[in-house]
């Protein structure tokens, strides 16, 4: 419908409200991108820097510094003590246990 300069044909007349709605929706969608651009620019220059592990994830990629060094772990490979899914462990010092933490925890698979 965008190729027509005007709706001169009778069979196109019922589509004028749809055409107006689509035009308004396209303009509003384009204007909404300014919210994204403002947030992007504001976060880049005045935003608080993220910590090394902002999501409190337990896997190895979150145990290195941000930004990571060239070889990811600073020259020595990390020692892995746990699997990467140690969340909500009773008896742990926090809400999660990192893979590289030597903290001894009891899992459901440990024999009692």
Secondary structure, 3 states (H helix, E strand, C coil): CCCCCCCCCHHHHHHHHHHHHHHHHHHHHHHHHHHHHHHHHHHHHHCCCCCCCCCCCCCHHHCCCCCCCCCCCCCCCCCCCCCCCCECCCCCCCCECCCCCCCCCCCCCCCC
